């Protein structure tokens, strides 16, 4: 399985860029798991990723190329393990757990 993941990552490398905490562009997205105005959860070639904030909007969604663009007020971006039993979210949640 890790061999397949490496191949996927090589074909579609993952990175992201944040601008002014109001815009984020992500490459290497493989699936949109969920989204609403407070959170966008994505599967990427680098792992599952959550973008949290307020007034979030998915502006560009190119599943074929693996690109997504999100606008709104961005409070945090983090990666997580979907098999983890940990309920807390974000860096502060892990800090005070």
N, C-alpha and C positions, 0 to 999 in steps of 0.2 A: 504494500500500500504506500509506503514512503517513497518508493521508486516512482509511482504514478504521481504523487504529490510534487516531487522534484521536477518531473516533466511538465506538469501544469504550471509550476512556478517559473520555469525557464521559458515557456511559451508566452506566458502572460505575467510578467513581473509585477509585484505589488509595491506601490508607494502612494503617498498622499501629500498634498500641499494645502496648508491653511492660510487664508488671507484675512487679516483684520478680525479674526474670530467670527466672521460673517459668511465665509465661503470656503468650502473644502472640495477639492477635486481628488478623486480616488481612481487609481488604476489597479488592475488585477482582481476586480470583483468577479465572483463566480455565481453569486446568487443574492437576491434581496430577500432576507428572511422576514423582516417586518419593517414598517415605517408608519409614523404618525408625526404630529407637530412637535413632539417632545423627544423622539428617539428614532434613529435609523439604524437597523441592525443588518449587517452584511456578512456574507461568507466571502473571503478573499483567498488568494493563493498564499497569503501570509498568515492566515488564521481568521477566526471570527472577530468582527470588529463592531463596536457600538459607538455611535455619535449621539451625544445627548445635548439638549439645549431647549430653546423655546422658538416657536414659529418656524420650525424646520420645514423646508420644501425640497423635494427632489426635482431638480431642474433638467438635468440631462441623465438619461438612463440608456446606455448602449450595452446591452447584454452580450451581443456578438463580440465586441471589442473589449468588454470588461471594464468600461468607464462609467463613472457616476459622479454627478455634481450636486452638492447640497448647499442651500442658502438658508440663513436664519441666524439666530444668536447661538453660537457654539459654546457650551460650557465644558465639555470634556469629550475626549476620544480615547477609547481603550480597547484592548484585545482581551478575549476571554475564551475559556475552554468550555464548550457546550456540555461536556460530560461531568463538569464539576457540580458538586452538591451545594456550593456556596451560593447563598441567596443575595448577599449584599452586592451592590453595584458600584462601580467606579473606584477611584483611588481612595477617596475618603472612607467609603464603606469598608474597604479592606483594611485601612489604617486603624479604624475604631472597632473592628470586629472582635 
